[in-house]
Amino acid sequence: MTNVDFRAAFRGLTGNDPFLWQTRLFEELLRGPMPQACGIPTGLGKTSVIAVWLVALALQQQGEPHQDALPRRLVYVVDRRTVVDQATEMAEQLRSRLSAGLTPAVRDVIDGLRRIAGDASLPLAISTLRGEFADNRQWQQDPAKAAIIVGTVDLIGSRLLFSGYGVSRKMRPFHAGLIGHDALIVHDEAHLSPAFGKITRAIQAFQQGTLRPLKVMELSATQRQLGRVFSLSSAEQKEPEVERRLEARKVLTFHPLPDGADPAAELVRHALRHEPSRSRVIVYVRTPSLAKKVAGALPKGRTVLLTGTIRGFERDLMTAPGPHLHDAPDEQVRRRAIFGGFRADPNRRPPDATEYLVATSAGEVGVDLDGDHMVSDFTTLDSMIQRLGRVNRLGRGVAMVDVVILPRTKEKAAGESDDDEGRRIAATTMALESLDLIDGGRNAAPQALGRMLNSLGADGAKACFSAEPRMVELTDILLDGWSMTQIDDVPGRPPVERWLHGVTAEPPSLYIAWRQEVAEMVEADELESGLKTLFAKHPILARERLRAPLRDDLVTELTRIAKRLHESKVLLLPALGDPEAATLTSLLKSGSQHRLREATIVLPPAAGGLDPQGMLDGSDRGLVRDVADTHLAESQKESGANALHELDRTRILLMQDPGTGGWSVRQLGVDGGTPLAVADGIRLTLAQAAAWLRQRLESVAETGRVVLRRDEESGQPTRLLLLLSAQQGLEAVEENPGAAASSQFLDDHLAQVHEAASRIAERVGLNGSAHTVNLAAAVRSAATWHDRGKNRDAWQADIGHPRTASDGWKPWAKSGQRGFVSHLSGRYRHEFGSLREAAADPLINEHPERDLILHLIAAHHGWARPHFEEAQWDLAEDVRFGENEALSASVMRRYARLQRRFGHWGLAWLEALLRAADYQASRGIEPAEEAAS
């Protein structure tokens, strides 16, 4: 592969010529082995690793893929929401340029990706996994297709460990198989989440010798550990644009806090020195409370605030790329414009007057920020390096960096004692004071910082960096417990959070959200079941939540809100256990605060408590906007006086008039918190109301309903909360085993799944060697048998297709939109019936992969991990209890044997091949159409 090929393709996909280091990384990805880490300084485009991988993956197909071929899925992981958004934006831009196909080199990339996935109009899937984004599931639709998945440590890491947050138990092995196999994890800003880095390296060790093992590359300008680190060569440092950025002039000056001076006032004083310069000034501080105080003292209308304690919606309005929400308040539009001006752009103009961005660590790492000057309090070396990377990134001027030495506060970093913190700060002071003098300060250019780190060595740098959390070992016993996803409660199976983040001394977090239905729910006749339904079917998303450490200052703010609420109840979603209703006063009592650890409190919007910037303020009495069903880049449609706002999900309140008995309809969560009366003056029967909704919300379906009131005499509902959502392909099929785009006869469905499975097995390379050809045959054979257990009279009746005496009757596999309602078949699982038939087939019994065939049949909807319960056994008339019992016991033994043989993720990956084929056939999507969706 020539440099010219890569250079032209990279330019066509990104609009920029590659740096020399990007070209060398491309060559290393092609020939292997892959670097363990990439230590490229901030400001040189580390995120472009996504584009480098994509070009390498595509152009690799011009020859025969070698044994160490690049993984088909790139999983970009970073523990910062704003960086997730930026990586998603880059991925979307890549796909947009692929779609346009304007240059020969880009068309070569498209052709290479098509060779991977088969005939596909746009063979690249892009999905984002973070709490406020609905996963579009593109990455799950075809294991053979190139995919870019962007997400946080929690959402990616939990899926890797068979415990996907927000994922049903049936889907967890499917997610684990696709993310943990034939995938490259790019762990950006790896120093922020060392525990996750340790877990991914442990998974690599567990997968040694497997078919398509996980690969990991860590990205960080402040590497904590040594390994095969990809770093700039001397020639690459001399490239003109790189050299300009590495030598960007940053003059660092220390300022001890004068005796008796107010820290916030001193930081503000240094920031205001830049007022005459029409520049952009970033002010960094360690705590949200100090950030809010500093921001409040800087010029109003020219200052924005970024902390991790801002509600997700307000933060995204300010920071997320793309168009702003069409009905955002003018103040939010202004903040967004100011924040956008801090993005790195060689062509940006100076502001009309100096603008200020005040940030905590939420604006330190990975965020595309570039201030002209910086004011900062003092912290550990790793944080200081990250902060310095957000000023004069492009080397277009001289940045003044004023560091105010503040007295240490009680809010220390995780795991630090006073002595430990003092030692790290002292070591950082010595390190920064070793920098060369320049213009009356210290030379803090990236090149100078790199030389300083090299002189410190690994141990010296570690002494200056913030304390790492205590790591927890990953063992095969833990993996065995987590991978038995079918069982709700496995003894000795802990939550995965400690393995993803380590054990820290930080105070636990408390999350706060605001929803309009709170007042309705706390008075519901069926409170317990109603709360379970509400938060299972309409969960709290990250954009709704405000996060804050559970400390005295948080309790103080909440106490102010509690006084306004008096005895009115709020909703509590504990970290473990079921949601409940309680007064806020009772929750804040010292003896009850343990219930608030990692919990979510849901308040009514009238309770207030949110300031205009999105931060908690107990004294703010303003009505809080309910944002549960609002999206940043959506265009809400209206047609006529009674139109509904069309959202991906929505909540509908149905109310029966006690006088007329008619029903009216209101939509929650729109128009700034006031329910929209969509049927003014119209009185409907309940059936008419449901029909009225279906006509106006064609893109969504009911996912749940909560009975709020019942008539005392008849017991019939008089007040209902309907939960509606735009269910997407995989979710709809998985949640209802009879659902599909249209009804399908069983024989036709089996043939379609066999065809899809054959294509997937070939494209992922199982047909490529004698070692794997039997695995491909096993996947195809399982596809032929996987649904035969649906041919049971009770099951067919429950799908709406009862057996008749007619000669033309044939069993269904799918009913179309009707779905499946279990009346006669009870808890019977058709996979078990299919397994019983397949286990009696002579050809399967002679197959060298008999075990795998039978397991794939049993597990193709997430069961058989590790067993079936008695109520799920075959209900055919000719089956004996002993036969079911013996077959059930064999399921567990077979699962254990295969997991030892293929590994936890390898077995899940093989299961995913059949499941993906089944989903494709169930949706009736041809490969080309599916790939373009």
Salt bridges, closest charged atoms under 4 A:
ASP17 OD2 - ARG7 NH2 3.79
ASP17 OD1 - ARG11 NE 2.60
GLU28 OE2 - ARG24 NH1 3.47
GLU28 OE1 - ARG228 NH2 3.47
ASP68 OD1 - LYS215 NZ 2.65
ASP85 OD1 - ARG130 NH2 2.57
GLU92 OE1 - ARG95 NH2 3.19
GLU132 OE2 - ARG81 NH1 3.14
GLU132 OE2 - ARG130 NH1 0.84
ASP142 OD2 - ARG759 NH2 3.12
ASP154 OD1 - HIS501 NE2 2.60
ASP182 OD2 - ARG72 NE 3.27
ASP182 OD1 - ARG212 NH2 2.91
GLU189 OE2 - LYS46 NZ 3.80
GLU189 OE1 - HIS191 ND1 3.84
GLU218 OE2 - HIS187 ND1 3.95
GLU218 OE2 - ARG201 NH1 2.66
GLU236 OE2 - ARG24 NE 2.57
GLU241 OE1 - ARG244 NH1 2.24
GLU241 OE2 - ARG245 NE 2.86
GLU241 OE2 - ARG396 NH1 3.31
GLU243 OE2 - LYS238 NZ 3.80
ASP262 OD1 - LYS293 NZ 3.25
GLU266 OE2 - ARG269 NH2 2.69
GLU266 OE2 - HIS270 NE2 3.46
GLU275 OE2 - ARG302 NH1 2.84
GLU314 OE1 - ARG311 NE 2.84
ASP316 OD1 - ARG81 NH2 3.09
ASP316 OD2 - ARG130 NH2 3.61
ASP327 OD2 - ARG625 NH2 3.59
GLU331 OE2 - ARG334 NH2 2.31
GLU331 OE2 - ARG335 NH2 3.50
GLU355 OE1 - ARG280 NE 3.93
GLU364 OE2 - ARG387 NE 2.94
ASP368 OD1 - ARG393 NH1 3.42
ASP372 OD1 - ARG348 NH2 3.11
ASP377 OD1 - ARG387 NH1 2.81
ASP382 OD2 - ARG224 NH2 3.38
ASP402 OD1 - HIS255 NE2 2.78
ASP402 OD1 - ARG273 NH1 3.35
GLU411 OE1 - ARG551 NH2 3.22
ASP418 OD1 - LYS412 NZ 3.40
ASP420 OD1 - ARG423 NH2 3.97
ASP420 OD1 - ARG424 NE 3.16
GLU421 OE2 - ARG286 NH2 3.54
GLU421 OE2 - ARG408 NH2 3.31
ASP439 OD2 - ARG249 NH2 2.35
GLU468 OE2 - ARG224 NH1 3.57
GLU473 OE2 - LYS198 NZ 2.77
ASP480 OD1 - HIS904 NE2 2.79
ASP488 OD1 - ARG169 NE 2.90
GLU517 OE2 - ARG515 NH1 3.03
GLU517 OE1 - ARG651 NH1 2.50
GLU520 OE2 - ARG719 NH2 2.83
GLU526 OE2 - ARG710 NE 2.45
GLU528 OE2 - LYS532 NZ 3.84
GLU544 OE1 - ARG515 NE 2.86
GLU544 OE2 - ARG649 NH2 3.10
ASP553 OD1 - ARG551 NE 3.95
GLU557 OE2 - ARG560 NH1 3.06
ASP578 OD2 - LYS532 NZ 3.48
GLU580 OE1 - ARG595 NH2 2.33
ASP611 OD2 - LYS292 NZ 3.15
ASP626 OD2 - ARG651 NH1 2.91
ASP629 OD1 - HIS538 NE2 2.88
ASP629 OD1 - ARG649 NE 3.29
ASP629 OD2 - ARG651 NE 2.96
GLU638 OE2 - HIS645 NE2 3.45
ASP648 OD2 - HIS631 NE2 3.61
ASP657 OD2 - ARG683 NH2 3.62
ASP671 OD1 - HIS645 NE2 3.77
GLU702 OE2 - ARG705 NE 2.78
GLU731 OE1 - ARG137 NH2 3.94
GLU734 OE1 - HIS861 ND1 3.46
GLU734 OE1 - ARG915 NH2 3.44
ASP787 OD2 - HIS749 NE2 3.21
ASP787 OD2 - HIS786 NE2 3.29
ASP787 OD2 - LYS790 NZ 3.03
ASP787 OD1 - HIS830 NE2 3.01
ASP787 OD1 - HIS860 NE2 3.20
ASP793 OD1 - ARG803 NE 2.47
GLU831 OE2 - ARG829 NH2 2.87
GLU831 OE1 - HIS830 ND1 3.58
GLU837 OE2 - ARG792 NH1 2.92
GLU849 OE2 - ARG901 NH2 2.70
ASP851 OD1 - ARG894 NE 3.68
ASP851 OD2 - ARG897 NE 2.83
GLU869 OE1 - ARG827 NH2 2.47
ASP874 OD1 - ARG792 NE 2.91
ASP874 OD2 - ARG836 NE 2.49
ASP878 OD1 - ARG836 NH2 3.39
GLU883 OE2 - ARG836 NH1 3.18
GLU911 OE2 - HIS855 NE2 2.68
GLU911 OE2 - ARG865 NH2 3.03
ASP918 OD1 - HIS749 NE2 2.95
ASP918 OD1 - HIS786 NE2 3.36
ASP918 OD2 - HIS861 NE2 3.79
GLU930 OE2 - LYS145 NZ 3.79
